Structure formats: C-alpha cells, structure tokens
C-alpha cells in the first residue's frame, strides 16, 4: 500500500467518486460521511461543486466510506482476477488523504496516508485480503485552509487485448412518461457513461407516450442515434424487457443488456460500474443493482435476495435486512454490510445481463409481470451463471410499503407466477410448504372478506394446471380479463367520495366479546379457530349490508380486525378512497372448499406439473417464441 510507482501501465476506470447535485439533503448520507455525532449536514463541513467535485472546509474531515463512494473490494477479489486497484485523487489546496480498508467483520483500519498540496495523490492497493468481504475508501482532512476534491478514480490495469463491453439499456414503460423521460435525461446528461452504452431502447407500451412529453426532443438530441424508441401493446414488464433483449440479440453488437424500470431514478455512474465489473468477471455474470426507496431516499430496500425453494418465496441474502437507513446507520457503522453477499437473483429495477446468457437460456418467461426476474436468475443459475448484486450500483425505485398487491389485480400474477417458478426450479418434494402456504393464504384473505383476491388466486392455480403453452398466447389479454373478473366483487370497488356511503353503525352480534390483536401464536390460533367457526356457521347480520360497521385504515388491515364484524370500510392502499367489505356466508363456504380442492390437487400433481414446465419453458422463453408473441400482439393492436 504505497504511492504509485513511475511505471504507467494502461488503466481502466472502474469506479469514480460521484456526488449528487439535486436532493442533496435527502441523499447525502449515501455519498459523504462527515463522521460526526452532531448531525452535521452538507454545507457545514463541505460543499458539493459538481458531480465529481466537493470542497472540504477548513478544520473539517469527510469520508468517502459510503454506499456510493466506497470501493467494494471483496466483490472484486471474489468475482474477478484483478488483484490490485489504483486510487487516484486530484486535489487543490492542502490537507491529508487517508486510505482505509474494512474487513468482513466491519473492522476499520487506516492503511495509507499522504499530505497533499495542489496535486494528484495515488495509491496502489492490493486485493488479496477480502475473500469474505470488505471495502476500501478514502478520507480528506483539512487544517487551516480548505481543499477541493476535483476528481477521484479507482482504476485497474488493462489486460492485453482487452476491449470494454457496451450495453443495450432497456427501459419498458406504461403510462409513466414523466418518470421514463427523467431516466432518459439522466442517461443522456451524464456523458461520462456514454462510452459503455451502445443504445438506449425505450419500449413504450402505453397511451400517454414518452415521445409526446415536453422536453423529449431535447433529451433525445443528447443521445442521438443511441436512442431507439419503440411502441408495442401492453405486454407487461416481461414483454417490454424481452423486447429490449431481443433488440440487442438481433443487433448482435452489445455485450450486455441492462434493464431499468421506468418508475425509478438512476445514479448514472452505477451503469458504468455494472458494465466494467461485468467486463472483469472471470465468467459471464449477471450484475444486479440495489433498490433504494424513492420516497425515503437514504433507505436501501435490498442489495440482494435469495429464493427459498421450500416456500417458493424470497428473503434477504445472508445477514442483510430489508430497509436499511444510511442516514441512521452509515456504512462504516454497520458491520453486516461489509460482508460478501451471495444472492440468487436481483430485481429488474436495475439488472445487467450478458447477451451470452440470453443466447443460451432465452429471454423472460411470458408472464406479464412478477417473478419474471426471479425465474430468469434461477434459470441462469441452473445453467451455471451467477448473479452478483454489486454495492454502489443502485436505483431509487417506488417503494412497496404503500402497496398491497393482495388488494389489486396483481395478486393473480403474483400467485400464478410464484407457483410456476416453484414448479420450474424447486427441488423439494411436492413443492415443500407451498401448497399449504397457498391454502392458508386463502384462509387469511377470506377472514378479511377479500373475496375478489381469493377468486383471483383460484384462477391463478387453474391457469397453472393448463401448463406453460398457455402463457404466451394470453400475454396481451390476460390482464384485462383478470381486472374484469375482480371488478365483479364489492371489495374491489373503491369509492372516492366516502360521504356517499352510509354512516358506520354496528350491526353484528358479539359472538365472543371484544377482539384485540393476539399477543402470541397460541392466542392467534385460538382466535383463528373461533373466527373460522363464526364465518362458516353464523349468518351475516342483515343490516351489515345497509351500514358498514367499522372503518379500517389501510396500514391497519389484518385478519383479526374482522373477527367480530360483518362489514367494514377499508381504505385503498393508495389512499384514493375506500372499499366496502361485506361478509358473505355462502361465498366463504364455496371459496374455502374450492381452495382446499385446488391446493390438494396442486400437491398431488406437483411432480407431473414440474416436469411439464421444465420441459416446456425452454420453448416459451426462446427468441423465436417471443418473435411470434410480438408479431401477434402487433397485429392485434392494429
């Protein structure tokens, strides 16, 4: 760990220090750490001068040991052949640059330092002690005068004959033209990443077109011939992203396809980092980006997840947790974030896929939305291709906490595609706990009087039994059919003007007194049994159809809140109004019996269904199959 020698082998920039120029107060903790307990904010110890430059005030110290500016040494050692990285820091003024490293346990050590006075300071840093994780970063400390960081770069030696890869960036959008235009602008405005982008494919599946928005022409001009805007009928995320994948395969001039959601805000530097990391990986590797909350921008939803084949469901990878707030606990203060995370998949809010992988395993499953990203990564893993979720690569995406998919048409796709993914990739006997989990999920929703959702889940299982051949032909039409099916149920009808509904009035008989949240599993089981007996045996109160009995805000919805009532006004997840939930004894009995039969059938038929999906999916995900889907949907659209 010494200052760089006089020999200058050609270097490749793989990371650059970067800073925000908008929303600074919201995101500063992701870029700069003041290391202060007094809650110092930007403007008190430093000032951001531009995307790659900051001024550090006299008698201040700032650290780049942050999510976006620490170098993920553990990932580079584990997944590439690179064994040395060079840090170059260009500075004006005088002060001290100190380089730190961390271990997988989060222990921090100063490894090098150098005084500077209007110069570029360089360090050669080995990548040989990070097998379980760890970072490098640098701090800048000033004495009596300020200093300016003009630029900082992490570079690696260019191998003989090396050619940097380029990516086709694919964005699929449906009537979110503002968000999508912002994505286009973010990519176009950052010329530092243009050399890693071969083209930007925007697949517009909506009616409110991105190309019709004010400012689109100027944004398109910045990208020039790199921008390719396409239109097609709404085929969901899987159809939009598969179109971008197919465009890259047909052009055959991109090493990668990088998928970006339309309702996200990019850190453009993350695109270059993902491409360059993939360039140096020993083998073709899917490189995933983390998801930061768009409405709470210092919070990292996840940096990598694994798939539990026993439940066919996801959970955080390793010791990570969902929703880590860097404003509360910085990277340097959180030991678990320094460990190498082994993930099974990455969400397609931002994900880089080598075109080599697409050529071998095909495109997305034609499932409209939900679980397409998980299934693809598991399919790639089965073919020997790993997914690496690289820290410092991320987008801000609309958060899940104000969404409740069990109260929308999306639950059909979640349930169907979850089961299909389990059939295709679970190796536990008869799906493990999935059939039971599916049945109990129906019971919980029936307790909550969400009959529309249970109806969609039953439809989902029925469609699973039809096999993989039914997926492609119905891709363009199934969403509309499902939405129409759901609207037949009263709990699916949201009323915006609450005053048009009758006033709240208690109608039900109290069968077992007042109900409170169960405090332990035994209490929850006993209450569930009593609720089941009541909903299966006791007719609903006649006046419960005339007056709602309770108002339940969306954040408070839970099965036990319906234990002693027959109807309730429940706030919609997006706050747009309320739905009037009404208990129906006949529907409860019919749906419970149907759920039991469908899930027993799933359990019994699992092995045969799994073989059918494993044999049939390779055709359904092939480029030729997708070409047929696009051709048919284009004809139908016209």
C-alpha positions in Angstrom: 0.0 0.0 0.0 2.3 2.6 -1.3 2.3 5.6 -3.6 2.2 4.6 -7.2 5.4 3.9 -9.0 6.7 5.7 -12.0 5.7 2.9 -14.5 2.4 3.7 -16.0 0.6 0.6 -17.4 -2.7 1.5 -19.2 -5.5 1.7 -16.7 -9.3 1.2 -16.9 -11.6 3.3 -14.8 -14.0 1.0 -12.9 -15.3 3.4 -10.2 -15.4 7.2 -9.9 -16.2 9.3 -6.9 -19.6 10.9 -7.5 -21.8 13.3 -5.7 -25.4 14.4 -6.0 -26.4 17.8 -7.5 -30.1 17.6 -6.6 -31.9 16.5 -3.5 -28.6 16.7 -1.6 -30.2 16.8 1.9 -32.1 13.6 1.2 -29.3 11.5 -0.2 -26.0 13.0 1.2 -25.6 10.0 3.6 -25.2 7.8 0.6 -22.2 9.8 -0.8 -20.4 11.6 2.0 -19.9 10.7 5.7 -18.9 13.5 8.0 -18.3 11.0 10.8 -19.9 13.5 13.2 -22.3 12.7 16.1 -23.6 16.2 16.0 -25.7 15.6 12.9 -23.6 17.9 10.6 -25.3 18.4 7.2 -23.9 19.3 3.8 -23.0 23.0 3.8 -21.5 22.7 7.3 -18.4 20.7 6.6 -18.3 20.5 2.8 -20.0 21.8 -0.3 -20.8 19.9 -3.5 -19.3 21.7 -6.5 -20.4 19.2 -9.2 -21.0 15.6 -10.0 -17.3 14.7 -9.2 -16.1 17.5 -7.1 -16.6 18.8 -3.5 -14.9 21.5 -1.4 -13.9 20.5 2.2 -14.0 23.4 4.6 -11.1 24.3 7.0 -10.8 22.2 10.2 -13.1 19.5 8.7 -12.8 15.9 7.7 -15.1 14.0 5.3 -15.1 10.3 4.4 -15.9 8.5 1.2 -16.7 5.4 3.2 -20.3 5.5 1.9 -22.6 3.4 -0.2 -21.9 5.1 -3.5 -18.2 6.1 -2.9 -16.6 3.1 -1.1 -14.9 0.6 -3.4 -16.4 -2.9 -2.9 -13.0 -4.7 -2.7 -14.5 -8.0 -1.5 -16.6 -8.3 -4.7 -13.7 -7.5 -7.0 -11.4 -10.0 -5.3 -14.1 -12.8 -5.2 -15.5 -12.5 -8.7 -12.7 -11.1 -10.9 -9.0 -11.9 -11.4 -8.0 -8.3 -10.5 -5.5 -8.3 -7.6 -4.6 -4.6 -7.4 -6.6 -1.4 -7.7 -5.1 2.1 -8.1 -6.7 5.1 -6.3 -6.0 8.5 -7.9 -7.3 11.6 -6.1 -6.9 15.0 -7.8 -6.9 17.9 -5.2 -6.5 21.6 -4.9 -5.4 23.2 -1.6 -3.6 21.4 1.2 -4.5 18.7 3.6 -4.3 14.9 4.2 -5.7 12.0 2.3 -6.1 8.8 4.3 -7.0 5.4 2.8 -9.0 2.9 4.9 -10.0 -0.7 4.5 -12.6 -2.8 6.3 -12.8 -6.5 6.9 -15.9 -8.7 6.5 -16.5 -8.1 10.2 -16.7 -4.4 9.7 -13.4 -3.6 11.4 -11.8 -0.5 10.0 -8.0 0.1 9.5 -6.0 3.0 8.1 -3.6 1.5 5.5 -2.0 4.6 3.9 -2.0 8.4 4.1 -0.3 11.3 2.3 -0.2 15.0 2.6 -1.2 16.9 -0.5 -0.7 20.4 -1.7 -2.3 21.1 -5.1 -1.5 17.7 -6.6 -2.8 14.3 -7.6 -2.2 11.6 -4.9 -2.1 8.0 -5.9 -2.1 4.7 -4.0 -1.6 1.1 -5.2 -3.9 -1.1 -3.1 -3.8 -4.9 -3.1 -7.0 -7.0 -3.5 -5.8 -10.1 -1.5 -7.5 -10.0 1.9 -11.1 -9.5 1.1 -12.3 -13.1 0.4 -15.3 -12.7 2.8 -15.9 -9.0 2.1 -14.7 -5.5 2.9 -14.2 -2.1 1.3 -11.5 0.5 0.5 -12.3 4.2 0.8 -10.5 7.5 1.5 -11.0 10.4 3.8 -9.9 14.1 3.3 -8.9 16.2 6.3 -8.2 19.9 6.2 -6.3 22.1 8.5 -6.4 25.9 8.4 -7.4 26.1 4.7 -10.0 24.5 2.6 -9.3 21.8 -0.1 -11.2 20.9 -3.3 -11.5 17.3 -4.5 -11.6 17.7 -8.2 -11.9 14.1 -9.1 -11.2 10.6 -7.7 -10.9 7.4 -9.7 -10.4 3.7 -8.9 -8.7 2.0 -11.8 -7.3 -1.4 -12.6 -4.7 -2.5 -15.1 -5.9 -3.1 -18.6 -5.3 -6.7 -19.7 -3.6 -7.3 -23.1 -6.1 -7.2 -25.9 -8.9 -6.0 -23.6 -11.9 -4.4 -25.2 -14.5 -2.8 -22.9 -18.0 -4.0 -23.3 -21.1 -1.9 -24.1 -24.7 -2.4 -23.0 -28.1 -2.0 -24.6 -30.0 -0.3 -21.9 -33.7 -1.3 -22.0 -36.5 0.7 -20.3 -40.1 -0.5 -20.6 -42.8 1.9 -19.7 -46.6 2.0 -19.4 -48.2 5.4 -18.9 -45.4 6.8 -16.7 -44.0 9.2 -19.2 -42.6 11.6 -16.7 -40.6 9.0 -14.8 -39.3 7.5 -18.1 -38.3 10.8 -19.5 -36.3 11.5 -16.3 -34.5 8.2 -16.9 -33.7 9.2 -20.4 -32.4 12.6 -19.3 -30.3 11.1 -16.5 -28.5 8.8 -19.0 -28.2 11.5 -21.7 -26.9 14.2 -19.4 -24.0 12.1 -18.0 -21.6 11.9 -20.9 -19.2 10.0 -18.7 -21.2 6.9 -19.2 -21.9 7.2 -22.9 -18.9 5.0 -23.8 -20.5 2.0 -22.0 -23.9 2.4 -23.7 -24.4 1.0 -27.2 -28.0 2.1 -27.4 -31.0 3.0 -25.1 -34.1 1.1 -26.1 -37.4 2.6 -24.7 -40.3 0.2 -25.1 -43.4 2.3 -24.8 -46.5 0.2 -24.1 -48.8 2.9 -23.0 -51.2 5.5 -24.5 -49.6 8.6 -22.8 -46.4 8.4 -24.8 -43.0 9.4 -23.6 -42.2 10.9 -27.0 -45.1 13.3 -26.7 -43.8 14.9 -23.5 -42.3 18.4 -23.3 -38.5 18.1 -23.2 -38.4 14.7 -25.0 -36.8 16.2 -28.2 -34.0 17.8 -26.2 -33.4 14.7 -24.2 -33.3 12.6 -27.4 -30.9 15.0 -29.1 -28.3 14.4 -26.3 -28.4 10.7 -27.0 -28.6 11.0 -30.8 -28.5 7.6 -32.6 -28.1 5.8 -29.3 -31.8 6.3 -28.5 -34.3 3.8 -30.0 -38.0 4.4 -29.1 -40.3 1.5 -29.8 -44.1 1.1 -29.4 -46.0 -2.1 -28.7 -49.2 -3.2 -27.0 -49.0 -3.6 -23.2 -47.3 -6.9 -22.6 -46.2 -6.1 -19.1 -42.7 -5.9 -17.8 -41.8 -9.3 -19.2 -42.9 -8.3 -22.6 -41.2 -4.9 -22.5 -37.9 -6.2 -21.2 -37.9 -9.2 -23.6 -38.4 -6.8 -26.5 -35.3 -4.9 -25.4 -33.4 -8.2 -25.0 -34.5 -9.2 -28.5 -33.4 -5.9 -30.0 -29.9 -6.5 -28.5 -29.7 -10.0 -29.8 -30.8 -9.1 -33.3 -28.3 -6.2 -33.5 -25.6 -8.5 -32.0 -23.3 -5.6 -31.1 -23.8 -5.4 -27.3 -22.0 -7.5 -24.7 -24.8 -6.8 -22.2 -28.4 -5.8 -21.8 -29.1 -3.6 -18.8 -32.7 -3.5 -17.7 -34.1 -0.3 -16.0 -37.6 0.2 -14.6 -39.4 3.3 -15.8 -40.6 4.3 -12.3 -37.0 4.7 -11.0 -34.3 7.4 -10.7 -30.9 6.3 -11.7 -27.5 7.1 -10.3 -25.9 7.1 -13.8 -22.5 6.2 -12.5 -24.0 2.8 -11.5 -24.4 1.9 -15.1 -20.7 2.3 -15.9 -19.8 0.4 -12.7 -22.0 -2.5 -13.5 -20.6 -2.8 -17.1 -17.0 -2.5 -16.0 -17.4 -5.0 -13.2 -19.0 -7.5 -15.6 -16.1 -6.9 -18.1 -13.6 -8.1 -15.5 -15.6 -11.0 -14.0 -13.9 -14.4 -14.7 -17.1 -15.8 -16.2 -20.3 -14.3 -17.7 -22.1 -12.8 -14.7 -25.4 -11.2 -14.1 -24.7 -7.9 -12.2 -27.6 -6.6 -10.1 -28.2 -3.2 -8.6 -29.7 -2.4 -5.2 -33.1 -0.7 -4.7 -33.3 2.5 -2.8 -36.6 3.9 -1.7 -37.8 6.7 -4.0 -39.8 8.3 -1.2 -37.2 7.9 1.6 -34.0 8.2 -0.4 -31.4 7.2 2.1 -33.1 3.8 2.7 -31.8 0.7 0.9 -34.6 -1.8 0.4 -32.3 -4.6 -0.6 -28.8 -5.3 -2.0 -29.5 -8.9 -2.8 -32.1 -11.6 -2.1 -32.3 -15.4 -2.1 -35.1 -17.7 -3.1 -36.4 -20.2 -0.5 -37.4 -23.2 -2.6 -39.3 -24.6 0.4 -41.8 -21.8 0.2 -41.1 -20.5 -3.3 -40.6 -17.1 -1.8 -37.8 -14.5 -1.4 -35.9 -13.3 1.6 -32.8 -11.1 2.2 -29.5 -12.7 1.4 -27.1 -13.6 4.2 -27.4 -11.4 7.3 -28.8 -8.4 5.4 -32.1 -6.9 6.2 -34.7 -5.0 4.3 -34.9 -1.2 4.6 -31.5 -0.2 5.9 -31.4 3.6 6.5 -27.9 5.0 5.8 -29.0 8.3 7.4 -29.4 6.4 10.7 -26.6 3.9 10.4 -23.8 4.6 8.0 -21.8 2.0 6.0 -18.9 2.4 8.4 -21.1 1.8 11.4 -22.9 -1.3 10.0 -20.6 -4.4 10.1 -23.1 -6.7 8.3 -23.0 -4.5 5.2 -19.2 -5.3 4.8 -19.8 -9.0 4.3 -19.8 -10.5 0.9 -23.5 -11.3 0.0 -24.3 -14.3 -2.1 -27.6 -13.7 -3.9 -29.8 -15.8 -6.1 -31.4 -13.0 -8.0 -31.8 -9.3 -8.5 -34.9 -7.3 -9.2 -35.3 -5.9 -12.7 -35.4 -2.4 -11.3 -31.8 -2.5 -12.5 -30.0 -5.6 -13.7 -27.2 -6.2 -16.2 -27.4 -9.5 -18.2 -24.7 -10.7 -20.6 -26.1 -11.3 -24.1 -24.2 -14.6 -23.9 -26.6 -15.7 -21.2 -29.6 -14.7 -23.3 -28.4 -16.6 -26.3 -28.0 -19.8 -24.2 -31.1 -19.7 -21.9 -33.6 -17.5 -23.6 -35.5 -14.4 -22.6 -38.0 -13.8 -19.8 -41.0 -16.1 -19.1 -44.1 -14.6 -20.9 -45.9 -13.9 -17.6 -46.7 -10.2 -17.9 -45.2 -9.2 -14.5 -44.0 -10.5 -11.2 -41.5 -13.3 -10.6 -40.0 -13.0 -14.2 -36.8 -11.6 -12.7 -36.6 -14.4 -10.1 -37.3 -17.2 -12.5 -34.8 -15.9 -15.1 -32.0 -15.7 -12.5 -32.8 -19.2 -11.2 -32.8 -20.5 -14.8 -29.4 -18.8 -15.3 -28.1 -20.4 -12.1 -29.2 -23.8 -13.3 -27.0 -23.2 -16.4 -24.0 -22.1 -14.3 -24.4 -18.3 -14.4 -24.4 -16.5 -11.1 -26.0 -13.2 -10.0 -23.8 -10.7 -8.2 -25.6 -7.8 -6.5 -22.8 -5.2 -6.5 -22.7 -2.5 -3.8 -22.5 1.0 -5.2 -24.8 0.0 -8.1 -28.4 1.0 -7.4 -31.5 3.0 -8.5 -34.2 4.8 -6.5 -37.5 2.9 -7.1 -41.1 3.4 -5.9 -41.3 1.6 -2.6 -43.5 -1.3 -1.7 -44.7 -0.1 1.7 -47.7 1.8 0.2 -48.7 -1.1 -2.0 -50.8 -4.1 -1.1 -50.9 -6.4 -4.1 -53.4 -8.7 -2.4 -55.9 -5.9 -2.9 -55.2 -5.4 -6.7 -55.4 -7.4 -9.9 -51.6 -8.0 -9.5 -52.3 -10.8 -7.0 -53.3 -13.1 -9.8 -49.9 -12.8 -11.4 -48.0 -13.0 -8.1 -49.7 -16.2 -7.1 -49.6 -17.9 -10.5 -46.0 -16.9 -11.3 -44.8 -17.9 -7.8 -46.2 -21.4 -8.3 -44.8 -21.6 -11.8 -41.3 -20.6 -10.6 -41.6 -23.2 -7.9 -42.6 -25.9 -10.4 -39.7 -25.0 -12.7 -37.0 -24.6 -10.0 -37.9 -26.1 -6.7 -36.3 -29.5 -5.9 -38.1 -30.2 -2.7 -40.8 -32.9 -2.7 -44.2 -31.8 -3.9 -43.4 -28.1 -3.6 -42.4 -28.2 0.0 -44.6 -25.9 2.1 -46.0 -24.0 -0.9 -49.4 -25.8 -1.3 -50.1 -25.5 2.4 -48.9 -21.8 2.4 -51.2 -21.2 -0.6 -54.2 -22.6 1.2 -53.5 -20.8 4.5 -53.1 -17.6 2.4 -56.6 -18.1 1.0 -58.0 -18.6 4.5 -56.4 -15.4 5.8 -57.8 -13.4 2.9 -61.3 -15.0 3.5 -61.1 -13.9 7.1 -60.5 -10.4 5.8 -63.5 -10.6 3.5 -61.3 -10.2 0.4 -63.3 -12.5 -1.8 -62.1 -10.9 -5.0 -58.5 -11.7 -4.2 -59.3 -15.3 -3.3 -61.1 -15.6 -6.6 -58.1 -14.4 -8.5 -55.8 -16.8 -6.6 -58.1 -19.7 -7.6 -58.0 -18.5 -11.2 -54.2 -18.4 -10.9 -54.0 -22.1 -9.9 -56.4 -23.1 -12.6 -54.2 -21.5 -15.1 -51.1 -23.2 -13.7 -52.7 -26.5 -14.4 -53.1 -25.6 -18.1 -49.3 -25.8 -18.5 -46.7 -23.4 -20.0 -48.2 -23.4 -23.5 -51.0 -21.2 -22.4 -48.7 -18.4 -21.2 -47.6 -16.8 -24.5 -50.9 -16.7 -26.4 -52.7 -15.0 -23.5 -50.0 -12.5 -22.6 -51.7 -9.5 -24.2 -55.2 -10.3 -23.0 -55.0 -11.9 -19.6 -54.6 -8.7 -17.5 -57.8 -7.1 -18.9 -59.7 -10.4 -18.2 -58.4 -10.6 -14.7 -59.3 -7.0 -13.9 -62.8 -7.5 -15.2 -63.2 -10.7 -13.2 -62.1 -8.9 -10.0 -64.5 -5.9 -10.5 -67.5 -8.2 -10.0 -66.8 -8.3 -6.2 -67.8 -5.5 -3.9 -64.5 -5.4 -2.0 -62.8 -4.5 -5.3 -64.8 -1.4 -5.9 -63.2 1.8 -4.5 -65.4 4.7 -3.8 -63.6 8.1 -3.8 -66.3 10.1 -2.0 -66.8 8.5 1.4 -69.7 10.7 2.2 -71.8 8.9 -0.5 -71.7 5.8 1.7 -73.9 5.1 4.7 -72.6 6.0 8.1 -70.8 3.5 10.3 -73.2 1.6 12.5 -72.6 -1.7 14.4 -74.9 -4.5 13.2 -73.3 -7.8 14.1 -73.8 -9.8 17.2 -70.8 -10.0 19.5 -70.1 -13.8 19.5 -67.1 -13.7 21.7 -66.8 -10.2 23.0 -64.3 -7.5 22.0 -61.4 -8.6 19.9 -57.8 -7.5 20.3 -54.6 -8.3 18.5 -53.4 -11.8 19.5 -50.2 -11.5 21.5 -48.7 -14.9 20.9 -49.1 -17.9 18.5 -51.3 -19.8 20.8 -53.7 -16.9 21.2 -53.6 -16.3 17.4 -54.5 -19.9 16.7 -57.4 -19.9 19.2 -58.7 -16.7 17.8 -58.4 -18.0 14.2 -60.4 -21.1 15.1 -63.2 -19.0 16.6 -63.2 -16.7 13.6 -63.4 -19.7 11.3 -66.3 -21.1 13.2 -68.2 -17.8 13.1 -67.6 -17.2 9.4 -68.6 -20.7 8.5 -71.6 -21.2 10.8 -73.1 -17.8 11.7 -75.1 -15.9 9.0 -74.1 -12.3 8.4 -76.2 -9.7 10.1 -78.9 -8.4 7.7 -78.2 -4.7 8.4 -74.4 -5.2 7.7 -75.4 -4.7 4.0 -77.1 -1.4 4.9 -74.4 0.1 7.2 -70.6 -0.5 7.4 -69.6 -1.5 11.0 -66.1 -0.2 11.2 -63.5 1.9 9.3 -60.2 0.2 8.9 -57.3 2.3 7.6 -55.0 0.6 5.0 -52.0 0.4 7.3 -54.1 -1.4 10.0 -55.7 -4.0 7.8 -55.3 -7.5 9.4 -57.5 -10.6 9.7 -58.2 -10.3 13.4 -59.8 -6.8 12.9 -62.7 -8.6 11.0 -63.3 -11.2 13.7 -66.4 -9.6 15.3 -67.9 -7.7 12.3 -69.6 -8.5 9.0 -68.7 -5.3 7.1 -66.2 -2.5 7.1 -65.0 0.4 5.1 -61.3 -0.3 4.2 -59.1 2.4 2.9 -57.5 1.7 -0.5 -53.7 1.1 -0.4 -53.1 4.3 -2.5 -55.4 6.4 -0.4 -57.7 7.1 -3.3 -60.9 6.1 -1.4 -62.5 3.2 0.5 -63.9 -0.2 -0.4 -66.9 -1.6 1.4 -66.0 -5.2 2.5 -69.1 -7.3 3.3 -69.1 -10.8 4.7 -71.0 -13.5 2.7 -71.5 -16.9 4.3 -72.2 -18.7 1.0 -69.1 -17.3 -0.7 -67.0 -18.1 2.3 -68.0 -21.7 2.3 -67.8 -22.1 -1.5 -64.3 -20.5 -1.7 -62.9 -22.3 1.2 -63.9 -25.7 -0.2 -62.6 -24.7 -3.6 -59.3 -23.6 -2.1 -58.9 -26.9 -0.3 -59.6 -28.9 -3.5 -57.2 -26.8 -5.7 -54.3 -26.9 -3.3 -54.7 -30.6 -2.7 -54.7 -31.0 -6.5 -51.5 -28.9 -6.7 -49.9 -31.1 -4.0 -50.8 -34.3 -5.8 -50.0 -33.2 -9.3 -46.7 -31.4 -8.4 -44.3 -33.9 -9.9 -46.1 -34.2 -13.2 -46.6 -30.4 -13.5 -43.0 -29.7 -12.6 -41.8 -32.0 -15.4 -44.2 -30.3 -17.8 -42.9 -26.8 -17.0 -39.3 -27.8 -17.0 -39.7 -29.4 -20.4 -41.9 -26.7 -21.9 -40.4 -23.5 -20.7 -37.3 -23.6 -22.9 -39.6 -23.2 -25.9 -41.7 -20.5 -24.3 -38.7 -18.3 -23.4 -36.9 -18.7 -26.8 -36.3 -15.7 -29.0 -38.4 -17.3 -31.8 -41.4 -17.8 -29.4 -41.1 -14.1 -28.4 -41.0 -13.0 -32.0 -44.3 -14.8 -32.5 -45.8 -13.1 -29.5 -44.7 -9.7 -30.7 -45.9 -10.3 -34.2 -49.3 -11.5 -33.0 -49.7 -8.6 -30.5 -48.8 -6.0 -33.1 -51.4 -7.4 -35.5 -54.0 -7.5 -32.7 -53.1 -3.9 -31.7 -53.5 -2.7 -35.3 
